[in-house]
Amino acid sequence: MKRRALLAALMASPVVGPPPAAAGTQVPLPDDFSFSVGALDAAQAAVRQGSLNVVAIVGRTLSREAARDPASIYPNRVVARLRTAWPKAAITLGLLPIASAETAQFTQLLSVGLAQHKPGLVIWGAGGTAAARGDDLDSFHSQVRDVISAVQAAGANLILMTPQYAPMVARLLNLPPYRLAVLQEALQGNVPVLDRYELLRYWNDNAILDLDATDPVVQGSVARIVNEWIADILSAGIIRAVG
């Protein structure tokens, strides 16, 4: 399978299928798991003023799936939870389907998107596309730094996520250096980061979810649970930070 096709398959939102038994249960987490978002000052101020715009930087596949089945993608699930937590605030979601753009175009499109949506909060799962393309690590570090700077300059908070893990992808792509780059730049830029890579590896290695399934129905069901759990973790962290 070609790298781009493989990445598209990994990042694709799930097809509709029967959920596994784990659906609806408490999210299983490693003993050492930690996701502390600290202070989300811009998001907090927006909620207190009655309107929070959330922007998610996504790939084209997820954007198309959002048009077909909005409830299936994690950004919509996050926003749904935020609306429940803050019923008096208007919570909106904007998708920027720019994740697969080359760096120069990505930067330009991000600038346009930030100006258009005026977000208080931006979420970006970084590194998967860069790994699939084999981007130079120094260039990827620079891209993540530039995104942090651009989002902060726009007066918004940023939450980063490391690339998604799946055994079939790990066999073909060298994801760990890109995961590490996201963690390092998040620490340097003082922005929260959700380590999806380690979470998904924990769920797979402990037979909680089968991320190496080949049956399309099972793949779709597992992907829906992953989206649900990631949305649970993200929204819980955001709600704790904003108060």
CYANA upper distance limits for C-alpha pairs under 8 A (distance plus 0.5 A):
  1 MET  CA      5 ALA  CA      7.08
  1 MET  CA      6 LEU  CA      6.65
  2 LYS  CA      6 LEU  CA      6.55
  3 ARG  CA      7 LEU  CA      6.66
  3 ARG  CA    132 ALA  CA      6.02
  3 ARG  CA    133 ARG  CA      7.90
  3 ARG  CA    172 LEU  CA      8.47
  3 ARG  CA    173 LEU  CA      8.49
  4 ARG  CA      8 ALA  CA      6.63
  4 ARG  CA    132 ALA  CA      6.74
  4 ARG  CA    133 ARG  CA      7.97
  5 ALA  CA      9 ALA  CA      6.68
  6 LEU  CA     10 LEU  CA      6.79
  6 LEU  CA    169 VAL  CA      7.61
  7 LEU  CA     11 MET  CA      6.57
  7 LEU  CA    128 GLY  CA      7.66
  7 LEU  CA    129 THR  CA      7.55
  7 LEU  CA    132 ALA  CA      7.01
  7 LEU  CA    169 VAL  CA      8.17
  8 ALA  CA     12 ALA  CA      6.28
  8 ALA  CA     61 THR  CA      7.27
 10 LEU  CA    164 GLN  CA      8.27
 10 LEU  CA    166 ALA  CA      8.12
 10 LEU  CA    169 VAL  CA      8.21
 11 MET  CA     59 GLY  CA      8.10
 11 MET  CA     61 THR  CA      7.72
 11 MET  CA     62 LEU  CA      7.56
 11 MET  CA    164 GLN  CA      8.42
 12 ALA  CA     61 THR  CA      6.07
 12 ALA  CA     62 LEU  CA      6.19
 12 ALA  CA     65 GLU  CA      8.20
 13 SER  CA     61 THR  CA      7.89
 13 SER  CA     62 LEU  CA      6.15
 13 SER  CA     65 GLU  CA      6.71
 13 SER  CA     72 SER  CA      7.27
 13 SER  CA     73 ILE  CA      6.61
 13 SER  CA    223 ALA  CA      7.40
 13 SER  CA    224 ARG  CA      8.09
 14 PRO  CA     72 SER  CA      7.40
 14 PRO  CA    219 GLN  CA      7.93
 14 PRO  CA    220 GLY  CA      5.00
 14 PRO  CA    221 SER  CA      7.50
 14 PRO  CA    222 VAL  CA      8.44
 14 PRO  CA    223 ALA  CA      5.64
 14 PRO  CA    224 ARG  CA      6.07
 15 VAL  CA    217 VAL  CA      8.05
 15 VAL  CA    220 GLY  CA      5.26
 15 VAL  CA    221 SER  CA      7.95
 15 VAL  CA    224 ARG  CA      8.43
 16 VAL  CA    217 VAL  CA      8.38
 16 VAL  CA    220 GLY  CA      6.80
 16 VAL  CA    221 SER  CA      7.64
 17 GLY  CA    217 VAL  CA      6.17
 17 GLY  CA    218 VAL  CA      8.01
 17 GLY  CA    220 GLY  CA      6.37
 17 GLY  CA    221 SER  CA      5.76
 18 PRO  CA    217 VAL  CA      8.10
 18 PRO  CA    221 SER  CA      6.31
 19 PRO  CA     23 ALA  CA      6.60
 19 PRO  CA    221 SER  CA      5.28
 19 PRO  CA    222 VAL  CA      7.58
 19 PRO  CA    224 ARG  CA      7.75
 19 PRO  CA    225 ILE  CA      7.60
 20 PRO  CA    221 SER  CA      6.82
 20 PRO  CA    222 VAL  CA      7.47
 20 PRO  CA    225 ILE  CA      8.29
 22 ALA  CA    225 ILE  CA      8.24
 23 ALA  CA    225 ILE  CA      6.71
 27 VAL  CA    229 TRP  CA      6.52
 27 VAL  CA    232 ASP  CA      8.32
 28 PRO  CA    203 TRP  CA      8.28
 29 LEU  CA     33 PHE  CA      6.80
 29 LEU  CA    199 LEU  CA      7.87
 29 LEU  CA    202 TYR  CA      8.49
 30 PRO  CA    199 LEU  CA      8.24
 30 PRO  CA    202 TYR  CA      7.58
 35 PHE  CA    192 PRO  CA      8.18
 35 PHE  CA    193 VAL  CA      7.79
 35 PHE  CA    194 LEU  CA      6.69
 35 PHE  CA    237 GLY  CA      7.37
 36 SER  CA    192 PRO  CA      7.35
 36 SER  CA    237 GLY  CA      7.00
 37 VAL  CA    159 ILE  CA      8.32
 37 VAL  CA    191 VAL  CA      8.08
 37 VAL  CA    192 PRO  CA      5.37
 37 VAL  CA    193 VAL  CA      8.04
 37 VAL  CA    237 GLY  CA      6.51
 37 VAL  CA    238 ILE  CA      7.32
 37 VAL  CA    241 ALA  CA      6.73
 38 GLY  CA    192 PRO  CA      7.66
 38 GLY  CA    241 ALA  CA      6.41
 39 ALA  CA    241 ALA  CA      6.03
 39 ALA  CA    242 VAL  CA      7.64
 40 LEU  CA     44 GLN  CA      6.46
 40 LEU  CA    157 ASN  CA      6.59
 40 LEU  CA    238 ILE  CA      8.16
 40 LEU  CA    241 ALA  CA      6.48
 40 LEU  CA    242 VAL  CA      6.58
 41 ASP  CA     45 ALA  CA      6.59
 41 ASP  CA    157 ASN  CA      7.81
 41 ASP  CA    242 VAL  CA      7.98
 42 ALA  CA     46 ALA  CA      6.70
 42 ALA  CA    120 GLY  CA      5.83
 42 ALA  CA    121 LEU  CA      7.75
 42 ALA  CA    155 GLY  CA      7.10
 42 ALA  CA    156 ALA  CA      5.95
 42 ALA  CA    157 ASN  CA      6.41
 43 ALA  CA     47 VAL  CA      6.70
 43 ALA  CA     52 LEU  CA      7.08
 43 ALA  CA    120 GLY  CA      5.23
 43 ALA  CA    121 LEU  CA      6.25
 43 ALA  CA    156 ALA  CA      7.61
 43 ALA  CA    157 ASN  CA      7.16
 43 ALA  CA    242 VAL  CA      7.28
 44 GLN  CA     48 ARG  CA      6.73
 44 GLN  CA    241 ALA  CA      8.43
 44 GLN  CA    242 VAL  CA      5.30
 44 GLN  CA    243 GLY  CA      8.08
 45 ALA  CA     49 GLN  CA      6.71
 46 ALA  CA     50 GLY  CA      6.81
 46 ALA  CA     51 SER  CA      5.98
 46 ALA  CA     52 LEU  CA      5.56
 46 ALA  CA    120 GLY  CA      6.83
 47 VAL  CA     51 SER  CA      5.95
 47 VAL  CA     52 LEU  CA      6.00
 47 VAL  CA     86 TRP  CA      8.22
 47 VAL  CA     89 ALA  CA      6.47
 48 ARG  CA     89 ALA  CA      8.24
 49 GLN  CA     89 ALA  CA      8.31
 50 GLY  CA     88 LYS  CA      7.17
 50 GLY  CA     89 ALA  CA      4.76
 50 GLY  CA     90 ALA  CA      6.53
 51 SER  CA     89 ALA  CA      5.69
 51 SER  CA     90 ALA  CA      5.03
 51 SER  CA     91 ILE  CA      6.40
 51 SER  CA     92 THR  CA      8.43
 52 LEU  CA     89 ALA  CA      7.62
 52 LEU  CA     90 ALA  CA      6.72
 52 LEU  CA     91 ILE  CA      5.39
 52 LEU  CA     92 THR  CA      6.91
 52 LEU  CA    119 PRO  CA      7.50
 52 LEU  CA    120 GLY  CA      6.44
 52 LEU  CA    121 LEU  CA      8.22
 53 ASN  CA     91 ILE  CA      6.39
 53 ASN  CA     92 THR  CA      5.34
 53 ASN  CA     93 LEU  CA      6.48
 53 ASN  CA     94 GLY  CA      7.89
 53 ASN  CA    117 HIS  CA      7.43
 53 ASN  CA    118 LYS  CA      7.34
 53 ASN  CA    119 PRO  CA      5.02
 53 ASN  CA    120 GLY  CA      6.10
 53 ASN  CA    121 LEU  CA      7.20
 54 VAL  CA     79 VAL  CA      8.24
 54 VAL  CA     91 ILE  CA      7.79
 54 VAL  CA     92 THR  CA      6.48
 54 VAL  CA     93 LEU  CA      5.32
 54 VAL  CA     94 GLY  CA      6.69
 54 VAL  CA    119 PRO  CA      5.91
 54 VAL  CA    120 GLY  CA      6.77
 54 VAL  CA    121 LEU  CA      5.44
 54 VAL  CA    122 VAL  CA      6.35
 54 VAL  CA    123 ILE  CA      8.30
 55 VAL  CA     93 LEU  CA      6.20
 55 VAL  CA     94 GLY  CA      5.15
 55 VAL  CA     95 LEU  CA      6.23
 55 VAL  CA     96 LEU  CA      7.52
 55 VAL  CA    117 HIS  CA      7.90
 55 VAL  CA    119 PRO  CA      6.61
 55 VAL  CA    121 LEU  CA      6.83
 55 VAL  CA    122 VAL  CA      5.22
 55 VAL  CA    123 ILE  CA      6.84
 56 ALA  CA     75 PRO  CA      7.05
 56 ALA  CA     93 LEU  CA      8.04
 56 ALA  CA     94 GLY  CA      6.92
 56 ALA  CA     95 LEU  CA      5.57
 56 ALA  CA     96 LEU  CA      6.62
 56 ALA  CA    122 VAL  CA      6.21
 56 ALA  CA    123 ILE  CA      5.27
 56 ALA  CA    124 TRP  CA      6.50
 57 ILE  CA     95 LEU  CA      6.59
 57 ILE  CA     96 LEU  CA      5.26
 57 ILE  CA     97 PRO  CA      6.58
 57 ILE  CA     98 ILE  CA      7.00
 57 ILE  CA     99 ALA  CA      6.72
 57 ILE  CA    122 VAL  CA      8.00
 57 ILE  CA    123 ILE  CA      6.80
 57 ILE  CA    124 TRP  CA      5.56
 57 ILE  CA    125 GLY  CA      7.82
 58 VAL  CA     62 LEU  CA      6.92
 58 VAL  CA     63 SER  CA      7.29
 58 VAL  CA     95 LEU  CA      7.14
 58 VAL  CA     96 LEU  CA      6.38
 58 VAL  CA     97 PRO  CA      5.25
 58 VAL  CA     98 ILE  CA      6.72
 58 VAL  CA     99 ALA  CA      5.77
 58 VAL  CA    124 TRP  CA      7.65
 58 VAL  CA    125 GLY  CA      8.04
 59 GLY  CA     63 SER  CA      6.87
 59 GLY  CA     96 LEU  CA      8.45
 59 GLY  CA     97 PRO  CA      5.35
 59 GLY  CA     98 ILE  CA      6.44
 59 GLY  CA     99 ALA  CA      5.26
 59 GLY  CA    100 SER  CA      6.45
 60 ARG  CA     64 ARG  CA      6.68
 60 ARG  CA     97 PRO  CA      5.60
 60 ARG  CA     98 ILE  CA      7.62
 60 ARG  CA     99 ALA  CA      8.09
 60 ARG  CA    100 SER  CA      8.03
 61 THR  CA     65 GLU  CA      6.77
 62 LEU  CA     66 ALA  CA      6.56
 62 LEU  CA     73 ILE  CA      7.66
 62 LEU  CA     97 PRO  CA      8.34
 63 SER  CA     67 ALA  CA      7.07
 63 SER  CA     95 LEU  CA      7.51
 63 SER  CA     97 PRO  CA      6.47
 64 ARG  CA     68 ARG  CA      7.01
 65 GLU  CA     69 ASP  CA      6.30
 65 GLU  CA     70 PRO  CA      7.49
 65 GLU  CA     72 SER  CA      8.17
 65 GLU  CA     73 ILE  CA      7.99
 66 ALA  CA     70 PRO  CA      4.74
 66 ALA  CA     71 ALA  CA      7.94
 66 ALA  CA     72 SER  CA      7.63
 66 ALA  CA     73 ILE  CA      6.85
 69 ASP  CA     73 ILE  CA      8.29
 70 PRO  CA     76 ASN  CA      7.05
 71 ALA  CA     76 ASN  CA      6.47
 71 ALA  CA     77 ARG  CA      6.89
 72 SER  CA     76 ASN  CA      8.13
 72 SER  CA     77 ARG  CA      8.12
 72 SER  CA    224 ARG  CA      7.32
 72 SER  CA    227 ASN  CA      8.01
 73 ILE  CA     77 ARG  CA      7.08
 73 ILE  CA    227 ASN  CA      6.87
 74 TYR  CA     78 VAL  CA      6.63
 74 TYR  CA    227 ASN  CA      5.42
 74 TYR  CA    228 GLU  CA      7.06
 74 TYR  CA    230 ILE  CA      7.38
 74 TYR  CA    231 ALA  CA      5.82
 75 PRO  CA     79 VAL  CA      6.78
 75 PRO  CA     93 LEU  CA      8.10
 75 PRO  CA    231 ALA  CA      7.56
 76 ASN  CA     80 ALA  CA      6.60
 76 ASN  CA     93 LEU  CA      7.69
 77 ARG  CA     81 ARG  CA      6.90
 77 ARG  CA    228 GLU  CA      7.63
 77 ARG  CA    231 ALA  CA      6.30
 78 VAL  CA     82 LEU  CA      6.84
 78 VAL  CA    231 ALA  CA      5.43
 78 VAL  CA    232 ASP  CA      7.55
 78 VAL  CA    234 LEU  CA      7.35
 78 VAL  CA    235 SER  CA      5.81
 79 VAL  CA     83 ARG  CA      6.63
 79 VAL  CA     91 ILE  CA      7.28
 79 VAL  CA     92 THR  CA      7.79
 79 VAL  CA     93 LEU  CA      7.41
 79 VAL  CA    235 SER  CA      8.22
 80 ALA  CA     84 THR  CA      6.96
 81 ARG  CA     85 ALA  CA      6.77
 81 ARG  CA    235 SER  CA      6.89
 82 LEU  CA     86 TRP  CA      6.51
 82 LEU  CA     91 ILE  CA      7.77
 82 LEU  CA    235 SER  CA      7.06
 82 LEU  CA    239 ILE  CA      7.62
 83 ARG  CA     87 PRO  CA      5.86
 83 ARG  CA     89 ALA  CA      7.76
 83 ARG  CA     90 ALA  CA      7.98
 83 ARG  CA     91 ILE  CA      6.62
 85 ALA  CA    239 ILE  CA      7.82
 94 GLY  CA    117 HIS  CA      7.27
 96 LEU  CA    110 LEU  CA      8.12
 96 LEU  CA    113 GLY  CA      7.20
 98 ILE  CA    106 PHE  CA      6.56
 98 ILE  CA    109 LEU  CA      7.49
 98 ILE  CA    110 LEU  CA      8.12
 99 ALA  CA    106 PHE  CA      7.74
 99 ALA  CA    126 ALA  CA      8.43
 99 ALA  CA    129 THR  CA      7.53
100 SER  CA    106 PHE  CA      8.45
100 SER  CA    129 THR  CA      6.45
101 ALA  CA    105 GLN  CA      6.49
101 ALA  CA    106 PHE  CA      5.64
102 GLU  CA    106 PHE  CA      6.29
103 THR  CA    107 THR  CA      6.66
103 THR  CA    143 GLN  CA      7.52
104 ALA  CA    108 GLN  CA      6.98
105 GLN  CA    109 LEU  CA      6.54
106 PHE  CA    110 LEU  CA      6.46
107 THR  CA    111 SER  CA      6.78
107 THR  CA    147 VAL  CA      8.16
108 GLN  CA    112 VAL  CA      6.93
109 LEU  CA    113 GLY  CA      6.55
110 LEU  CA    114 LEU  CA      6.55
111 SER  CA    115 ALA  CA      6.77
111 SER  CA    150 ALA  CA      7.87
112 VAL  CA    116 GLN  CA      6.61
113 GLY  CA    117 HIS  CA      6.50
113 GLY  CA    118 LYS  CA      8.48
114 LEU  CA    118 LYS  CA      5.89
114 LEU  CA    119 PRO  CA      7.12
114 LEU  CA    151 VAL  CA      7.98
114 LEU  CA    154 ALA  CA      7.37
115 ALA  CA    154 ALA  CA      8.28
118 LYS  CA    154 ALA  CA      8.01
119 PRO  CA    155 GLY  CA      8.50
119 PRO  CA    156 ALA  CA      6.47
120 GLY  CA    155 GLY  CA      7.47
120 GLY  CA    156 ALA  CA      4.91
120 GLY  CA    157 ASN  CA      6.56
121 LEU  CA    156 ALA  CA      5.85
121 LEU  CA    157 ASN  CA      5.25
121 LEU  CA    158 LEU  CA      6.31
121 LEU  CA    159 ILE  CA      8.18
122 VAL  CA    151 VAL  CA      7.89
122 VAL  CA    156 ALA  CA      7.47
122 VAL  CA    157 ASN  CA      6.65
122 VAL  CA    158 LEU  CA      5.24
122 VAL  CA    159 ILE  CA      6.77
123 ILE  CA    158 LEU  CA      6.36
123 ILE  CA    159 ILE  CA      5.37
123 ILE  CA    160 LEU  CA      6.47
123 ILE  CA    161 MET  CA      8.20
124 TRP  CA    158 LEU  CA      8.18
124 TRP  CA    159 ILE  CA      6.99
124 TRP  CA    160 LEU  CA      5.57
124 TRP  CA    161 MET  CA      6.59
125 GLY  CA    160 LEU  CA      6.31
125 GLY  CA    161 MET  CA      4.80
125 GLY  CA    162 THR  CA      6.29
125 GLY  CA    163 PRO  CA      6.70
126 ALA  CA    130 ALA  CA      8.45
126 ALA  CA    144 VAL  CA      8.35
126 ALA  CA    160 LEU  CA      7.44
126 ALA  CA    161 MET  CA      6.62
126 ALA  CA    162 THR  CA      6.26
126 ALA  CA    163 PRO  CA      6.40
126 ALA  CA    182 VAL  CA      7.49
127 GLY  CA    131 ALA  CA      6.49
127 GLY  CA    140 PHE  CA      8.33
127 GLY  CA    162 THR  CA      7.02
127 GLY  CA    163 PRO  CA      5.78
127 GLY  CA    175 LEU  CA      8.19
127 GLY  CA    178 TYR  CA      5.84
127 GLY  CA    179 ARG  CA      7.08
127 GLY  CA    182 VAL  CA      7.74
128 GLY  CA    132 ALA  CA      6.74
128 GLY  CA    163 PRO  CA      5.47
128 GLY  CA    164 GLN  CA      7.51
128 GLY  CA    175 LEU  CA      7.79
128 GLY  CA    178 TYR  CA      8.23
129 THR  CA    133 ARG  CA      6.71
130 ALA  CA    134 GLY  CA      6.42
130 ALA  CA    135 ASP  CA      5.57
130 ALA  CA    140 PHE  CA      7.52
130 ALA  CA    178 TYR  CA      8.16
131 ALA  CA    135 ASP  CA      6.75
131 ALA  CA    173 LEU  CA      7.04
131 ALA  CA    174 ASN  CA      7.13
131 ALA  CA    175 LEU  CA      6.49
131 ALA  CA    178 TYR  CA      7.16
132 ALA  CA    173 LEU  CA      7.07
135 ASP  CA    139 SER  CA      7.57
135 ASP  CA    140 PHE  CA      7.21
136 ASP  CA    140 PHE  CA      6.80
137 LEU  CA    141 HIS  CA      6.61
137 LEU  CA    177 PRO  CA      8.16
137 LEU  CA    178 TYR  CA      7.66
137 LEU  CA    181 ALA  CA      8.22
138 ASP  CA    142 SER  CA      6.75
139 SER  CA    143 GLN  CA      6.68
140 PHE  CA    144 VAL  CA      6.78
140 PHE  CA    178 TYR  CA      8.32
140 PHE  CA    181 ALA  CA      8.21
141 HIS  CA    145 ARG  CA      6.78
141 HIS  CA    181 ALA  CA      6.55
141 HIS  CA    182 VAL  CA      8.04
141 HIS  CA    185 GLU  CA      7.44
142 SER  CA    146 ASP  CA      6.60
143 GLN  CA    147 VAL  CA      6.74
144 VAL  CA    148 ILE  CA      6.75
144 VAL  CA    182 VAL  CA      7.64
144 VAL  CA    185 GLU  CA      7.24
145 ARG  CA    149 SER  CA      6.71
145 ARG  CA    185 GLU  CA      6.92
145 ARG  CA    189 GLY  CA      7.87
146 ASP  CA    150 ALA  CA      6.53
147 VAL  CA    151 VAL  CA      6.53
148 ILE  CA    152 GLN  CA      6.63
148 ILE  CA    158 LEU  CA      7.44
148 ILE  CA    189 GLY  CA      7.32
148 ILE  CA    191 VAL  CA      8.43
149 SER  CA    153 ALA  CA      6.41
150 ALA  CA    154 ALA  CA      6.69
151 VAL  CA    155 GLY  CA      7.16
151 VAL  CA    156 ALA  CA      6.06
151 VAL  CA    157 ASN  CA      7.21
151 VAL  CA    158 LEU  CA      7.09
152 GLN  CA    156 ALA  CA      5.81
152 GLN  CA    157 ASN  CA      6.75
152 GLN  CA    158 LEU  CA      7.98
157 ASN  CA    191 VAL  CA      8.35
158 LEU  CA    191 VAL  CA      6.82
158 LEU  CA    192 PRO  CA      7.80
159 ILE  CA    191 VAL  CA      6.81
159 ILE  CA    192 PRO  CA      5.72
159 ILE  CA    193 VAL  CA      6.20
159 ILE  CA    194 LEU  CA      8.05
160 LEU  CA    182 VAL  CA      7.95
160 LEU  CA    186 ALA  CA      7.60
160 LEU  CA    191 VAL  CA      7.84
160 LEU  CA    192 PRO  CA      6.82
160 LEU  CA    193 VAL  CA      5.04
160 LEU  CA    194 LEU  CA      6.81
161 MET  CA    182 VAL  CA      8.01
161 MET  CA    193 VAL  CA      5.80
161 MET  CA    194 LEU  CA      5.16
161 MET  CA    195 ASP  CA      6.26
161 MET  CA    196 ARG  CA      6.66
162 THR  CA    178 TYR  CA      8.32
162 THR  CA    179 ARG  CA      5.70
162 THR  CA    182 VAL  CA      6.58
162 THR  CA    183 LEU  CA      7.85
162 THR  CA    193 VAL  CA      7.87
162 THR  CA    194 LEU  CA      7.06
162 THR  CA    195 ASP  CA      5.61
162 THR  CA    196 ARG  CA      5.91
162 THR  CA    197 TYR  CA      6.35
163 PRO  CA    175 LEU  CA      7.80
163 PRO  CA    178 TYR  CA      8.10
163 PRO  CA    179 ARG  CA      6.64
163 PRO  CA    195 ASP  CA      8.39
163 PRO  CA    196 ARG  CA      6.84
163 PRO  CA    197 TYR  CA      6.06
164 GLN  CA    196 ARG  CA      6.14
164 GLN  CA    197 TYR  CA      5.36
164 GLN  CA    200 LEU  CA      7.40
165 TYR  CA    169 VAL  CA      7.55
165 TYR  CA    170 ALA  CA      7.33
165 TYR  CA    196 ARG  CA      7.79
165 TYR  CA    197 TYR  CA      5.26
165 TYR  CA    198 GLU  CA      7.90
165 TYR  CA    200 LEU  CA      6.12
165 TYR  CA    201 ARG  CA      6.51
166 ALA  CA    170 ALA  CA      6.56
166 ALA  CA    200 LEU  CA      7.74
166 ALA  CA    201 ARG  CA      7.62
166 ALA  CA    204 ASN  CA      8.46
166 ALA  CA    211 LEU  CA      6.13
166 ALA  CA    212 ASP  CA      7.15
167 PRO  CA    171 ARG  CA      6.70
167 PRO  CA    211 LEU  CA      7.29
167 PRO  CA    212 ASP  CA      6.35
168 MET  CA    172 LEU  CA      7.35
168 MET  CA    212 ASP  CA      6.91
169 VAL  CA    173 LEU  CA      6.28
170 ALA  CA    174 ASN  CA      7.05
170 ALA  CA    175 LEU  CA      7.21
174 ASN  CA    178 TYR  CA      8.47
175 LEU  CA    179 ARG  CA      6.74
176 PRO  CA    180 LEU  CA      6.58
177 PRO  CA    181 ALA  CA      6.65
178 TYR  CA    182 VAL  CA      6.82
179 ARG  CA    183 LEU  CA      6.89
179 ARG  CA    197 TYR  CA      7.78
180 LEU  CA    184 GLN  CA      6.55
181 ALA  CA    185 GLU  CA      6.60
182 VAL  CA    186 ALA  CA      6.49
182 VAL  CA    193 VAL  CA      8.44
183 LEU  CA    187 LEU  CA      6.72
183 LEU  CA    193 VAL  CA      7.33
183 LEU  CA    195 ASP  CA      8.44
184 GLN  CA    188 GLN  CA      6.67
185 GLU  CA    189 GLY  CA      6.32
186 ALA  CA    190 ASN  CA      6.28
186 ALA  CA    191 VAL  CA      5.53
186 ALA  CA    192 PRO  CA      6.89
186 ALA  CA    193 VAL  CA      6.78
187 LEU  CA    191 VAL  CA      6.99
187 LEU  CA    192 PRO  CA      8.25
194 LEU  CA    234 LEU  CA      8.27
195 ASP  CA    199 LEU  CA      6.94
196 ARG  CA    200 LEU  CA      6.47
196 ARG  CA    230 ILE  CA      8.41
197 TYR  CA    201 ARG  CA      6.66
198 GLU  CA    202 TYR  CA      6.52
199 LEU  CA    203 TRP  CA      6.79
200 LEU  CA    204 ASN  CA      6.61
201 ARG  CA    205 ASP  CA      6.33
202 TYR  CA    206 ASN  CA      6.44
203 TRP  CA    207 ALA  CA      6.76
203 TRP  CA    208 ILE  CA      5.36
203 TRP  CA    209 LEU  CA      5.94
203 TRP  CA    210 ASP  CA      8.42
204 ASN  CA    208 ILE  CA      6.46
204 ASN  CA    209 LEU  CA      5.67
204 ASN  CA    210 ASP  CA      6.09
204 ASN  CA    211 LEU  CA      6.30
209 LEU  CA    222 VAL  CA      7.06
210 ASP  CA    222 VAL  CA      7.57
211 LEU  CA    219 GLN  CA      7.90
211 LEU  CA    222 VAL  CA      7.68
213 ALA  CA    218 VAL  CA      7.02
213 ALA  CA    219 GLN  CA      6.38
214 THR  CA    218 VAL  CA      7.98
214 THR  CA    219 GLN  CA      7.22
215 ASP  CA    219 GLN  CA      6.60
216 PRO  CA    220 GLY  CA      6.58
217 VAL  CA    221 SER  CA      6.69
218 VAL  CA    222 VAL  CA      6.56
219 GLN  CA    223 ALA  CA      6.56
220 GLY  CA    224 ARG  CA      6.74
221 SER  CA    225 ILE  CA      7.03
222 VAL  CA    226 VAL  CA      6.76
223 ALA  CA    227 ASN  CA      6.70
224 ARG  CA    228 GLU  CA      6.66
225 ILE  CA    229 TRP  CA      6.56
226 VAL  CA    230 ILE  CA      6.51
227 ASN  CA    231 ALA  CA      6.54
228 GLU  CA    232 ASP  CA      6.68
229 TRP  CA    233 ILE  CA      6.75
230 ILE  CA    234 LEU  CA      6.59
231 ALA  CA    235 SER  CA      6.39
232 ASP  CA    236 ALA  CA      6.51
233 ILE  CA    237 GLY  CA      6.75
234 LEU  CA    238 ILE  CA      6.72
235 SER  CA    239 ILE  CA      6.48
236 ALA  CA    240 ARG  CA      6.66
237 GLY  CA    241 ALA  CA      6.72
238 ILE  CA    242 VAL  CA      6.59
239 ILE  CA    243 GLY  CA      6.23
